[in-house]
Amino acid sequence: MATVYEIVQGLTQAATNAFDGALDENGEPLKAGLQREDGDPILDKRVLDGFRVKFYGDKMCLMYHSEVQLKEVHENGFENEIEGRIAEISSFLKKEYRKITGNSVTLTPEGEVDINVESVSRVRSWFVAKKHYTIGGLSEEMAIDNSDNKNAIDSDWRKFMDLGGWNGKGGERPQNDTRKK
């Protein structure tokens, strides 16, 4: 069984292998499911897009960003297209992880894709899409559980808060305070 470090290192290396211009073992351009891989690289307009991963607990957040025109955003199927791209990227990560480590990893999607579109000008826009995955093989002890932490405040901070205030909780005004009440 792989350690947490090995799993995270393998997924990070898999994401790193998808840089622009990467070649596979046959010398062919590597296909990670990005828009920049579509069409002819010399004749077509270059699309700036990419992805990154970050880890927290037993989860991974896959973020995909790209340029887009506003008319594409308003077309039907925009969200489905982005979700399909993210699914292609996650399958690429699984395949590349298997090549690197010799083991397989499961990425179980959690929730929906969160897409944030921002306008740069009237013509040009870009978006960032996030999808969260649970990484299989990581212990359940790593899961982030916030159920116990119901706005818990450190005892030192609580003491500091209780000191202050004019006629507030336990707070008396200092002797040198000559202001009106």
N, C-alpha and C positions, 0 to 999 in steps of 0.2 A: 504494500500500500504506500502510495506517495505521501510525502509530508506536505504541509500547507505551503511551505517555502517552494518546494518543487512544482506544485500545481500553479501557484501564482507566477513563478519564474517562467514556466512553460507557456502560459497564456500571454504573458508580457512579451516573450520572444516571438510568439506567433503573431501578435499585433505588430511588432517591430518589423517583421519580415514583409509586410505589405506596403513598404515605402514606394513612392512613385518611381517607376523604372526598374522595379525588382524583376528578376528572371527566375524561372523555375529550373529544375535540374536538366531540362532539355534545351535551355536557352530561349524559351518562349516567354513572353510577358506573363507575369503572374496575375491571375484573375481572382480578386478578392470581393467582387460584387460592387465596385465603385463606378460612378458615372464616367470618370476619366478614362476607363478602360474601353468604353464603347466608341466605335468609329475609328477613323484613321488619325493617328497622332500628329501627322504633318499637315493634312488638309483641313481637318475639322477644328473648330474653336475649342481651345482647352478649357475644361471645366475644373474649377478648383474645388475639390472635395477630399474628404479623408475621415478617419475615425480614430478614436482612442478609447482606452479602457481604464477604469479605476476600480479598486477593490475596497470593500468595507465589510468586515465580518465574514460571513459565508456567501456574500453576494458580489456580483460584478455589474458595473454600470457601463453599457456600451453607448458611446456618444458618436453620432454621425453628423457631419456638417457639410454643407454645400451651398453653392450659389443657386439662385432660382429667380425666375421672372415672376412678377405678380400674377400675370395671366395664367401661369402654370399652377400657382397656389389655388386659384379660384376654380380650376377645372375639377370635374368629378374624378375621383380616384387618386388624388394627390396623396392622401394619407395612406392608402393601400400601397401605392408605389414606394413610399418611404419605408413602410413596414416590411415590404418585400426586400428592399435593399438591406435593411438591418438583419433580416433573416439570412440573406446570402452571406453577409459579413460574419454572422455567428457560425454558420456552417463552415466558412473558410477557417475561422479560428479553431474549430474542432478538428478539421483535417490537418491543419498546420501543427496543432498541438500533438496529434498522433505521429506526424513525421518527426517532430523534434524529440519527443520523449519515448515513443513506442507504446504509450498507454493512451487510453481514451478518457475523455472528460465529458460530463453531461452538463449542459447549460439549460436549465429549465426557466422559460420566460415567466416573469411575474408582472401582471397588470398590462396596461396598454402603453403604446408609444406616446411619449410626451414631445410634441413638436412646437418649437418656438420660432416663428418667422419674424424677421426684423427687416425693415426697409432702409436701404442706403440712399436710394434716390427714387425718382418716379419710375425708373425702368428696372433698376437692379435691387435685388434683395438677397438675403441669405437666411438659412435656417439651421437650427441645432435640434436634433432629435435624440431623445434618450430612451433607452429600454433597459430594464433591470432584469438580471438573471440570477438564479440560485445556482451555485457551483456544486455539482455532485462530488462526493468524495471528501468534502470538508466536514469536520465534526460538527455535530449539532451544538456543542458547547460554544462554538464561535458565533452562533446566531445572535444578532443584536436584539435584546429584549428590553424594551422600555416600559414594560408593564409595572415594574416595581417603582420606577422613578416618576412619581407623580409630583412634579415641580419641587423636588427635594432641594432644600437650600442648605449649604454648608453651615455648621453651627457657628463658626467665626463670623460669617456673613450675617447670620441671623442676629448675633449680638450687636454688630455694627448698625444694623437697621433699627434695632430696638433702642439705641442710644439717641437717635435723632428726633427732630420734630419739636414744634412749639406746643406744648400741651398734648403731644402725641403719646404713643405707647411708651410709658416709662421714661419719657424724656422731659427733664426739667430744663428751663432756660438757664444758661450760664450766668454767673454773678456779674460779669462785665457786659452783658447784653442790656443796653439801656433803651432799646426801641420800644415803641408802644405795642401793646398786645393786640 
